[in-house]
Amino acid sequence: MSPRRVTLAYGITGLEIDVPDDATVVRPAHHPAVADEIAAVRGALDRPVEGPPLRDLVPAGARVAIAVCDATRPQPRRPMLAAIAQVLDGIVPPQNVTVLIATGTHTPSSEAQRREMLGDDLLATWRVVDHDARDETSLREVGWIDGVRVWLNREWLDADVRITTGFVEPHFFAGFSGGPKMVAPGLAALETVLELHSPPRIADPRATFGVVDGNPVHDPVRAIAAATDVTFAVDVLIDSDHHITHAFGGPILAMHDAACRMARQVAMQPVSGPFDIVVTTNSGYPLDRNLYQTVKGIAAGATVVADGGVILCAAECRDGLPDGGHYARLLRSASTIEAVANEILAADRTIPDGWQVQVQARAQARARVLLHSSLASADVRAAHLEPIDDIGSALGALLEEQPGARVCVLPEGPQTIPYLAAKG
């Protein structure tokens, strides 16, 4: 059967491979990017899903804190913040606005990353601060919420007006990104994040893509956001080029519900599976900047791979695993991924980054995982994955071994989550 060419999201440039003509290629439902991104976000600020517009919620001279995603997320921060700046203009002086980069437990942003994310004009106008989950002086205890002891960023809590900004896509254990996740884990203390990512929560089958109600990770995240008085929230949906297709504003839970409903239609596609071979990515740069983040793309492939099948993942990983973090140390702590996962489950406390290893181990319990990346082969093997130099050649070799194998391709990785259609 003749092949067809598919472009995989890989780094900045992409990667072309040939796949069988009868392969199932799963992409998001097409929605065109908006013509004017700032105007689209401004519309969400002025005409929220419910409640008053943002302008009516900002007192003159208020101290404003705005949460944005960190450098591992392709959030279109500049148009989103430009629209907010239009609303604040004439009401709040620039020195009263602080942009908080909601890092969760990730590393702080570099100066180059800040310029890339926010632009020189905004950096010269508003104060920008990286959240630090380990700096006790920058945190304040809120109390117990839904079984979780909560500390949050002090500057966030002390602001008169608190605005979250984000983008919504299916999340591999929190259901969906954006919305309440910008508060916790985004602006939470390490101890709070560790409880939200505890091994029992991650191991629960409801902690997966697209599940919100009853999800043991998402439920407390939503409760924390509801209990800590977010003034206004704005989320967007984006296309494969990271341009805005939809914008939603309003009270954080109502806004996020509306955004999730649309994201489910756009980014979750039924397939008739399972598949013997799944080709996946981590949606290209910046999402595939390291192996830690790439677990999301592997998890997306695992949703429809057959037991004993193969996942081929293409992710650049320009920043390594990254080295020096808990994830890299955990992977190197035992000879197999199963042994590492068992150590995490047996520990008497949540180990930082252990949740990523749990998800990786769950995928590898179902299928072999082969990785094409810029990582050294030794580093890929140390992560308990199989390195491959050329993903097209590896796919061809597998098809020679398994004539007639069913193949699924996720060119944009976790930006489209396939699921097995119910048999009627």
N, C-alpha and C positions, 0 to 999 in steps of 0.2 A: 504493500500500500504506500502511496507517495507521501512524503513528509510535508509538513507546512512549517513556516517560520514563525516563531513567537519571540517577542522581546520581553525579557524578564527585567523587573526593577532590580538593579544592582548598582550600588554606589551612585555616582552622579550620571554616568554615561549609559547604563543599562547593559544587557548581555543578550545576544541573539542565539537561539538554539533551534534546531529542527525537532519537531515532535510528530508522532504518527498522525495521519490525517483524521483518524477516528478518536483522537484524544479529546477528553472533555476539558475545555479551557474555561475557567471560572473567573469572571471579572465583575466589578461592581456594576449595578444597573446604571446606565448612562444618564447623567444629569449635567447640562451645560454649566460651565462656570458663569457666575454673575458678571455683568458688564462692568460694574463699578463696585469693587469690594468694600470700600469705605462707606459708600451709600447703602449697601446691603446691611452692613453691621449697624449703621446709624438707624436704619429702619427698625432693626430688632431692639435698639435702645429706646426708640420713640414709640414703638408699637409692640409691646411685649405680649407674650402668650396670655398673660393675665396681669392684673395689677397696674399701678401707675408707671409712667415712663421714668427712665433714670433721672432726668433733669428734675423731676418733682421730688426726688428722694435725697438730693444733695443740698444741704444747708450752705449758705454763703460762708466762705472761709473754713469749711470743714477740712479735717485731715483725712485724706483718701489713701487707701491701700488697694492696689490692684495686683491680683495673682495671675502670673503667666506660666506656661509650661517651660521646662528646662530645655537644654540644647539637644536632648535625645528625641524630641518631638517635633514634627513638622508643622507646628501651629503657625498660621499666618498672623503673627503678632503685630506687625507694623500696621496693616489696615485696621485691625481690631482696636489697637491703642489710639490710632489717629481718630477713629470715630468717637472714642471715649473723650479724647482731648477736645473735640468740637463741643461736646456736651458740657465739659467742665470749664471751658473758656468763659471768662467773665464772672464765674461763680467761685472758683477755687484758684488761688495763686499757685503757680508751678511749684514753688518750694514746699507746698503742703501735700504734694503727691509723691507716693513711694510705690515703685514697681517691685513686687516681691517675686523672685524666680522660685517657683514651687518645686524644689529639687527632691523633696522626700528625703531619701537616704543617698541620693546620687551625689557625685562630686560637684563642687561649685563650678560656675562657668568661668572660662578664661576671658580676657579682654577681647580677643578676636571673636570668640563666640558671642559675646554681648553685642559687638558691632554687627555681626551677621544677623543676630536675632532681632535687634531693636533699632539699629541705625544710629549714626552719629548725632542727628538732630535730637532724637528723643533722649539719648544719653546726656546731652548737654542741657536738657530742659528739666527732666525729672530725675529724682534720685532712684538708683537701682541697687537692690540688695539681694544677695543669694540667701535663701533660707538655709540654716544649719541645724539639722536635727540633733546634733551632738553637743551643741553649745547651750548649756543650761541657762546661762545668763540671758540668752535671747528668747527664752521660752517661759510660758506661764501655765500653771495647772488650771484646767477648766473643771475637772472632776470626772466622775464615772458616768459614762454614757453607753447604754446598751452593752454593759459588761466589759467595757474598755476604759482603762484609765487614760485620760486625755490631757496632754500638754500641747499647746499650739504656739505658733510664733507670736511673740509679745507685740511686735509692731502691728501685726494683723489685728490682734484683739484690741489694741489701744486706738485704732483708727476710728473716726466717726462714721466713715462710709467704707464698706468692704465690698469689692467687686471681684468676682472670679471671671476669668476668661479661659477658654479652652477649645478643644475640638473633640468630636464624638466619633468613635469607631468601636466595634466589638473588642472587648478586652478579654485576655485569655483566662483570667480567674475572677475579675471584678465585674464581669458582665459587659459593661461599656465604660469607655474612658470619659473624661471631661466632667463637668458638673461638680458633684460633691467631692470627687477625688482631688480637686484642686485645693480643698481644705485639708482633708486627711485621706491619704498620707502626704499630700503635697507640702503642707505647712505644719506638719506634726513632728513631735519629738520621736527620737529613735525608739523609745519604749512603746509608744503608741503604735508606731509602724510595725514593730515586731509582733505585737498582739494581733493587729489586723491581718498580718501575714503568717499567723501561727500554723504549724504543720497540720493540725486537725482541720483548720478552716480551708487550707489549700487542698487537702486530701478529699474534701467533700465533693461529690460529683456535681453538686449544684454550683460550685465555684468554677464557672466556665463561661465561654463566649455567649453573649446574648441573654444570659439569665440574670434577672434583677431581683424579683421578689423571691425571698427564701434563700438567696445567695448569702452564705455566712461571712463573706468578705464585704459585699455591697451593702447589706442591711445596716451594719454599724457605721459604715462610711456615710450613708445617707442620714442616719440618726445624728451623727456628729455635726454635719453641715446644718441640719434643721435646728439643732440646739444652740448654735453659736452665731446666729443673727447675721447671715450674709445679706447685705443690702440689695444687691442685684447681681445677676449672673448672665453671662452671654457665652454661647457656644456656637461653633460653626461645624458644618460638614465640608470636607474638601475632596477634590478629585485627585487623580494619580499624579498631577503636576503640582499638587498642594495649593490649588486655587479654590476659593470659596464657592460652594454651590448652594448652600442654605445657611441662614443665620437665625438664631433663636435668642430671645432675651426675656428676662422676667425673674420671678422668685425662683430660687435655685432648683427646687425639686420639680415644680411644674414645668419650668423651662427644660430641664434635663429629660423629663418624661417625653415631652414633645420631640426633642432632638433624637432620643433613642428610638422612638417609633419610626421616624424617617430613616435613621441609620439602619434599622433592621430591614427596611424595604430595600435600601440601596446596597448594603454591604453583606447581607446574608442570603445565600442562594442555595436552593435545594438541588441535590444531585441524586442520581440513582447509583448507589455505590454498594459496597466499598470498592476501593481500587487497589490493584496490586502494586502500582507505583504512583507516588504523588511527587510532583515537582513543585517546589515552593520557594519563596524568597522572604526577605523581611522588609519589603516595600521600598528598598533603595535608601539612599542617603536622606535624612540623617538617621533613620530608624535602624539601618544595618551597620551602624558605625562600630559596634562591638558584638561579641558573641553572646554576652548577657542579654542584650535586647533581641538577638536573633532567635532565642528560645520561643518567642512569640510566633515567628514564622514556622518553626518546627511544630509548635502546638497546633497551628492552623492546618498543617498537612495531616497531623495525627487525627483530626476529626473525621476523616473519611478514608484513611488508609486501612487496608485489610490486615487482620492479625497475621503477623509473619511477613508483611509486605516491606516495601522500601520507600523511604522519604529521601529525595534529593533536594538539598537546600542550597541556594546561591545567595550568599551574603558577604559583602566586602570585608567587614570587620577591620576597618582601617585603624581603629584605636585598640586593637587586640582583644583580649578576653573581657574586660581590660585586666592587665596584669596588676598585681599588688592588692586587689580587692578580695573580699570574702569569697566571692564566686570562684575566682581562680584557685584560691587556697583550698576550698572545699573539694573542687573537682580533683585536685592533686592529692587529696588526703587518703584515697583508697584506690584499689586496683580496678574496680568496676563502678559504673554509675549506680547500680543497685545497692552496692555496699555504702556508697556515700548517702544515698537516700535513706537507707536504714539507719545510719548514724543520726541523720537529721530527725527522723521520726522518734528515735529512742532518747534524744537529748531532753534534759529537764527544762530547757528554755528554748526560745526561738533563736536560731542562728541567723544572723544577717545574711541575706541573699540565698538562704536555704530554700526559699519558695521557688526560685528559678530552677534550682537543681531538682526539686520535686517534680516540677512540670516537665523538665527535660527527661527525667527518669521515667515518668509515666508514658511519654511518647516512645521512648526507646524500649519499653517493655512490650510495645505492640509491634515495633518495626525497626529495621536497620535504619540508621540515619547517616547519610553521606553528605559531606559539606565541601562546596567549592567556595573559596575565600582567598584573601591575601595573607592569611595566617600561615606560618611555617607548619609543615606537616606534623612535626613533633608536638606543636602546641595543640593541634586539632586532636591528635591521638591522646594527649594528656587530658583533654576534655571528654574523652571516651566516645569520640565521633570518628568516622572514617574519612580521611582527606581524599579529594579527587581533584585532578588538575583541570579537567574539562568536563563540564556537566553534560554536554551533548554526547560526548563519547561514552560517558558512564551510562547514560540512558540507552544508547545504542547497544552496549554490551549486555545490559539487563534484558533488553528485548530479544536479543539473540538467545539468551538463556531461557526466556519465558515467552515463546511465540504466542501471540494472542493476549498478552497481558493487558489488563485495563489500566489506562493511564489518565491521571487527572493533573492539570497544570494550574497553579495559582500564580500568575505573573506578578501580582501585586501583594502576594503574601497575606498577612493578617488584615489588610484593608478589604478583603473579601473572605468571608468565612463560609465554606460550604457545609451543608448538613445533609444527612441522609433523609430523603423524603419519606414520610410515613406511607406504608403500603395500605391502600384501601381495598 
